Amino acid sequence: MHPNPVYHDQTTERNVAFARARAFGILAVNGDAAPMMSHVPFLIDEDGAHLHLHLVRSNPIARALTVP
C-alpha cells in the first residue's frame, strides 16, 4: 500500500498467487462516520482482475451498499 517503489519488490502475478492461496482478507471501505473493515472470504478470477467476496446482510458494509 505504500506508494514508494522501493517497497514493491514482487510481481503482480506473485501477489495475486499469494492472495489466491489464502482466499481470506480484510475489506476496508470509507464509511460516513468512520472507516469500516470486515474479514471476508474471497475468490479471484483466473485473470486476477476480479475479486468475488461474501458479506452477510447484517454486516455494516453490506448495509451501506447501494444496489441498483
C-alpha positions, 0 to 999 in steps of 0.5 A: 500500500505504500506508494514508494517503489522501493517497497514493491519488490514482487510481481503482480502475478506473485501477489495475486498467487499469494492472495489466491492461496489464502482466499481470506482478507480484510475489506476496508471501505470509507464509511460516513462516520468512520472507516469500516473493515470486515474479514471476508472470504474471497475468490479471484478470477483466473485473470486476477482482475476480479475479486468475488467476496461474501458479506452477510446482510447484517454486516455494516458494509453490506448495509451501506451498499447501494444496489441498483 
